[in-house]
Amino acid sequence: MDSPILSQLFRQLFRHPACQGLRQPPASLGRQTRSFLTRRTPNKRKSQDNGMLWTKRDDYPKNIDKEYWSYPTVTAKDLRNRRERPRQVKMLTREFIDDSLYNPHYGYFSKHATIFSPGEPFDFNHIEDGPAFHRLLGDRYTQFEDQLDAVNPDIARQLWHTPTELFRPYYGETIARYLVSNYKLTLYPYHDLIIYEMGAGNGTMMLNILDFIRDTDYEVYQRTKFKIIEISPALADLQYKNLTETLDAKGHRDHVEIINRSIFDWDTYVHSPCFFLALEVFDNFGHDAVRYDCRSELPQQGGVLIDADGEFHEYFNTQIDPVAARFLRVRQAASRRPFPSPLGSRALRSLRFAPSLRKVHSLPEYIPTRLMQFFDVLNQYFPAHRLVASDFSSLPDAVPGLNAPVVQTRYQRQTVPVTTPFVHQGYFDIFFPTDFNVIEDVYRAVTGKLTQVMTHEDFVHRWAYIEDTETRNGENPLLTWYKNASMLMTV
Ligand SMILES: C[S@@+](CC[C@H](N)C(=O)[O-])C[C@H]1O[C@@H](n2cnc3c(N)ncnc32)[C@H](O)[C@@H]1O
């Protein structure tokens, strides 16, 4: 990385307070297990007419009234063909997040995101216990990064690790057992087994599922089609490479199609019944920020203004755009149980109105507007789908707010978390927890389908051969590592 970019990164990083305790032992490599202390700078606020209110997160807030009215509002789509990060524009929060993660030229997915692969599968039955597995994983992690650095050094590389990779092939086999059982119960022999996977990472889930079906039920295998929908060109290439690298994997070629496209650009009607996998993809979908007036309880929608110097200024507006407004409406209408609010429970709200406790605005709430739009895509183009989705149900050490994201980068192999999503685009992973209670109801309302939500642990208990991932002392990392993950399935 050249030095102007490096200094820009650090300018951005330390303009927004970095969290303390950056060093992470291999034991806490997990996206879901990071722990650090946060130091938060109180927000500065300035209100003005016409419903626009803005927030600058440092000590000398600059007045941006003039810029706010003169700068155009742009979307991530508008910026797709731009090679430079935008200046003198304003964007809704979800658009900024999408641009920061997915811009083909400077987005996080195009540059630094890599999914860890352990190489050989772990032989859990010969590993002493959980801590020994952590140590082994730490060693493999270092080896993996050393090999990448030998070819392409990158001090800002981001590394994910997912259950698909850590527990391969066993996690893939777990999902395959679920798919084949449900296929045989309801669709066989009248329909083929068609599996779509959105966001397939290294393509490991696809290979593990196809291996399992070929080895356990050749008749079903002959009727299986696996289609990947992948936004990242680099990952789509890698999936193809992994599919064709070994003779064993090559055998699956006629069963696989890799479509390099964002699910949000999907335009093909699929009338056949199909399973639709979405494993750890929702967490990077753009969210909108909404905060509430503590007196009127009316929402205000958040965005960011990027000035001529590339500085970020967060603002809130009383006008809610149609996408966020629809989410709020659908959630209100569809929820079968009370959903959390940054205003607190009704009982607390009355307390808050005690003069000493009065605040002007709530903390922001991050609402999954893109996820709702993904359900629209399923409903419109895949009417006979059955969703199998898994993601984090909670995340520690997120930025302030309800359903707020974790925002972090890595510098020289150390994780550096920050306290706002509005940071140098492309260098930060921005990932959200999923409130499964809320999104189950929204999914039902949008698609009209029935669903089941269960914890990752319950799903694994039900469908895995858990002895495969048991260490010698009886611990089972497949059960214990993803305690903060849940699954949503169409039934
Ligand atoms: C955290 S990785 C998970 C990979 C894999 N599912 C696993 O569990 O190992 C997220 C994946 O989703 C893909 N992705 C993110 N947004 C997408 C979109 N809008 N359309 C298609 N793929 C997307 C990413 O490129 C990446 O492959």
The ligand as a MOL file (V3000), in Angstrom:
LIG
                    3D

  0  0  0     0  0            999 V3000
M  V30 BEGIN CTAB
M  V30 COUNTS 27 29 0 0 0
M  V30 BEGIN ATOM
M  V30 1 C -18.7110 -13.5560 4.7280 0
M  V30 2 S -18.6850 -14.2230 3.1170 0 CHG=1
M  V30 3 C -19.4710 -15.7890 3.3860 0
M  V30 4 C -19.0070 -16.8110 2.3870 0
M  V30 5 C -19.6310 -18.1970 2.5030 0
M  V30 6 N -21.0860 -18.1340 2.4450 0
M  V30 7 C -19.1590 -18.8980 3.7450 0
M  V30 8 O -19.9750 -19.0530 4.6630 0
M  V30 9 O -17.9910 -19.2760 3.7950 0 CHG=-1
M  V30 10 C -19.9390 -13.2770 2.2570 0
M  V30 11 C -20.0930 -13.6660 0.7860 0
M  V30 12 O -21.2250 -13.0040 0.2340 0
M  V30 13 C -20.8800 -12.3790 -1.0060 0
M  V30 14 N -21.8600 -11.2890 -1.2190 0
M  V30 15 C -22.0250 -10.1920 -0.4460 0
M  V30 16 N -23.0110 -9.4220 -0.9350 0
M  V30 17 C -23.5240 -10.0580 -2.0230 0
M  V30 18 C -24.5630 -9.7500 -2.9670 0
M  V30 19 N -25.2680 -8.6140 -2.8740 0
M  V30 20 N -24.8140 -10.6340 -3.9640 0
M  V30 21 C -24.1000 -11.7860 -4.0660 0
M  V30 22 N -23.0820 -12.1100 -3.2280 0
M  V30 23 C -22.8000 -11.2630 -2.2110 0
M  V30 24 C -19.4240 -12.0050 -0.7670 0
M  V30 25 O -18.7100 -11.6820 -1.9240 0
M  V30 26 C -18.9260 -13.2890 -0.1010 0
M  V30 27 O -18.7190 -14.3150 -1.0410 0
M  V30 END ATOM
M  V30 BEGIN BOND
M  V30 1 1 1 2
M  V30 2 1 2 3
M  V30 3 1 2 10
M  V30 4 1 3 4
M  V30 5 1 4 5
M  V30 6 1 5 6
M  V30 7 1 5 7
M  V30 8 2 7 8
M  V30 9 1 7 9
M  V30 10 1 10 11
M  V30 11 1 11 12
M  V30 12 1 11 26
M  V30 13 1 12 13
M  V30 14 1 13 14
M  V30 15 1 13 24
M  V30 16 1 14 15
M  V30 17 1 14 23
M  V30 18 2 15 16
M  V30 19 1 16 17
M  V30 20 1 17 18
M  V30 21 2 17 23
M  V30 22 1 18 19
M  V30 23 2 18 20
M  V30 24 1 20 21
M  V30 25 2 21 22
M  V30 26 1 22 23
M  V30 27 1 24 25
M  V30 28 1 24 26
M  V30 29 1 26 27
M  V30 END BOND
M  V30 END CTAB
M  END
